[in-house]
Amino acid sequence: MKNEELKLVSGWDKIFPQSDKVEHSKVTFHNRYGITLAADLYVPKAAAGKLPAIAVSGPFGAVKEQASGLYAQTMAERGFLTLAFDPSYTGESGGFPRNVASPDINTEDFQAAVDFLSTCELVDPARIGIIGICGFGGIALNAASLDTRIKATVTSTMYNMSRVNANGYYDAADNEEARHAARMALNAQRTADYQSGSYASAGALPDEYPEGAPQFLIDYIDYYRRPRGFHPRSQGEGKGWNVTGCMSFVNQPICNYTNEIRSAVLMIHGEKAHSLYFSQDEFKKMTANSAYTANKELMIIPGAVHTDLYDGGEKNYIPWDKLESFFGEYLRN
């Protein structure tokens, strides 16, 4: 299979310090649609033998130099080989047009990461897990319900991107009229894009808070537009998603079969997060009428908002010990 040639940054350009306990290298792998994905491989320096491995992606619109890389490096410090990757069409990964998403292809991206790890000589292929952050939390659950090679899944501050695109926040637009209006606008944009030969951008996050901004927008600005989390390749190189970038999520629901996931799942969310309802509702659905509930857990972090689980926020909200013990238990020999 001929893969795309990617131009990868060779130096350390993460938003977090490089660990002296971990060997870091850039790698590439391809998915089933022929898209080449760029990733950072983190290997614990004290490692011996075949290692348990974890693939990490998200948040939605972010790049591997941000939260997913922090999760990957930290878990590598704790003894796991980890792979933080940019999804198709984003960051350093391939695919054109840029800054689009797909419930199918992004699920495939996680499975392609498992392909890579399953054939890596450093990895025990029977001990592979995944972490999905924000919108890639829902994608991770979608992958776990399909890929039996995944033995343990963590979602952190999870979004269901199908639900929010089809129904709006808090399901406020969950009606035919609202969806019809959205479809009309999206399809008009498709015509305009085709005529212009380019894809209109939805625009970047503002640098300052708009008057009356909802809390979730304030949280995103505090992360993505401040030194805390800013990276030039993030959020579509600062231009945001294409206007039609998430169109396919409107009528292609994910997480249809989460209550058939037999492997272990830990869902982590902040108590104060605007998005908490995604995890609460998905956990109820995942465990309803299921024979596989003993290895499922919802962990709510007191006081944490959505983006606090990207990097820990000011109070180190990410429960690293819990992640280590969870993967230690379910990726054991």
Helices and strands as residue ranges (DSSP letters): E 22-30, E 36-44, E 51-57, H 67-77, E 81-85, H 103-118, E 123-133, H 135-144, E 150-156, H 161-167, G 169-171, H 176-196, H 215-224, H 234-237, G 247-250, G 258-260, E 264-270, H 276-287, E 296-301, H 308-311, G 313-315, H 320-330
